[in-house]
């Protein structure tokens, strides 16, 4: 069999907190031909006060523990990405279950996007509402996400002003309802304390020679498409390709800066943590 030399995947990525010097509740990591993006389920700015979560480590610790476990376990290419995620959730729980109350409804949780390539295929896994775009040469990219969290029936902000008490009460009610529906039969799967959530993820495999570009993005980095209606998915992918992942985040911040009161686009966070990784083959 002739030896075929493959060009390695070219990866560029940026992960930024919602405002400079804040804690980043997204996480991005890579090794060889594997990329992992996590978006932690945090507490919106509009929910006042420090909330008890049962975890003394905090969300960034959870994300780093889960993310590094995913990269480590993903080295075993015989294990499916769902198996890799299930094992990594178990290991992360084991690392803090003696000190922390993992039954607390607000225990740390995260979305997951994983991409892993080998000589002939590219595997992907998407859990919850982060997004993977894959350019396979068609007119439109494949858009892979799990909308179950977005289709929850949550109280709306209506015309409430973000600086009002009622607005903060709605934000708090939304947070607690989303937490209650985590890994609930009528809710949505997410990476938290139940390894079985891994088998609810959206997964698939594409022939490597069909994949041209892929973009992994947290929901803070897809607002130009799915919240602000400024770009199509194709345009978002092209913007990342031409201006780099930071170009996507810069343009998102410009729109957020123009509506800091959240009036044009009602939303729980004026600014969100934003992470973009672009892979080119
Ligand atoms: Zn903990």
Boltz pocket constraint, residues with backbone or C-beta under 6 A from the ligand:
constraints:
  - pocket:
      binder: B
      contacts: [[A, 54], [A, 55], [A, 56], [A, 57], [A, 58], [A, 96], [A, 99], [A, 100]]
      max_distance: 6.0
